[in-house]
Amino acid sequence: MASTDQESGTPAVNSNISYEPVGKAQKLVPMSTVTRIVCLGLWLFIVILLFIALIVLATNSKTIEDSPTLNVQNVSAYSYMLSVIVFGLVYSLWRLGFSIYLFITNVKGYFLIDFYGDKIISYLLATGTAAGFAATKDVKTYFSQQFQLLDLEDGELDGFCSMGYASASLVLIAFICTAMLSVMSSYAFAANAKPRA
C-alpha cells in the first residue's frame, strides 16, 4: 500500500524520482545504449522499406488493349498509398537524422514529438497498407471479369497486381516497425508523466 504524509494525508512522493512536466521540448526518459541502437536500426530499416515501396509503386504500370494505361494515377487508392509512402519516408528520414544526432551528442531521452509523430505515422502507414491491398484486389477482380467478357488472357494483369501487393507488403512491414517504435515512445511518455495528487 502506498505511504501517506502523516500531517496532510496526501500520498508521499519518492524524493529519489524527479517529476518533470510533460509537454515541453525537453529530454524525457533516459534510454539505454542498446535501446538507442535498436531505434536507429528500425528507423534505417523503415527508410529502406519505404524507399523500395516508393520505387515499386511509382514504376508499376500496365498497358491494356483499347484501354488507358493502368498506373498509380488511374487508381485513387494507389495515389493515396503513394502519398502516405512519401510522407512516411520524409518523416522517417527526419527521425533517423534526429536519432543519429541524439546518439552522437549522447543525449539519452525521448521527446514529446516522438510520442505524437510515431503515432501519426504508424496510423497513416496502416491506412496506406489497407488501401494498397484493397485496391489491388479490386483491380484484379474487375479486370478478370472484363477479360472474361472480351475473351482475353486473364493473366495479363498478374505482374501489375503482384507489384501492387509487393508495395503494400513493404508498407505493412514498415507499419509494424513504426508501431513498435510507437509503443516504445508511449512507455517513455507514461514513465515520465507527472503523477496527479
Salt bridges, closest charged atoms under 4 A:
ASP114 OD1 - ARG95 NH1 3.31
ASP118 OD1 - ARG95 NE 3.40
ASP158 OD1 - LYS140 NZ 2.93
